[in-house]
Amino acid sequence: MKKFVAILLILVGTGAFAQPTSGDIIMVELDSADTLLSYAAPALTFEEAIINAFKTGNATKIASFFGDNVDLSILGKANLYSKSQAQQILQRFFTEHKPKEFTIIHKGNGGSSQYFIGELISTANSTYRITLNSKSEGSKSEITSLTIETN
């Protein structure tokens, strides 16, 4: 009987040190690994996102900044394309000219518009001049035109 009382006192005594809870357990369900990364890392600026996307040849990321229509000119072929058409054309360019390096060599802005001029070097050591124009509405930037030409 003494052993039973001693064990009971030990169990009750350790329960006194437990942390109180509200009783509600909150489980957060993440829909993808990208969502998890968005919680872990601070959001990139428009410029940082564009630089990273060109360095890695990520047409999907660049296209996420396209408006409904974008003026796209790649290696002399120019037209006004829908967002999805422009993404496919840009993806084809990156497939044929895999990026090795990308640097912005000049940038400027005027009011709600900004532009970047960059240099993309492919894995075949070809150099391309990238000119990107965008407009901003609030905190959102939207690419209005993108030109890629041999340098």
Buried (B, 14 or more C-beta within 10 A) or exposed (E): EEEEEEEEEEEEEEEEEEEEEEEEEEEEEEEEEEEEEEEEEEEEEBBEBBBBBBBEBBBEBBBEBBBEEBBBBBEEEEEEBEBEBBBEBBBEBBEEBEBBEBEBEEEEEEEEEBBBBBBBBBEEEEEBBBBBBBBBEEEEBBBBBBBBEEE
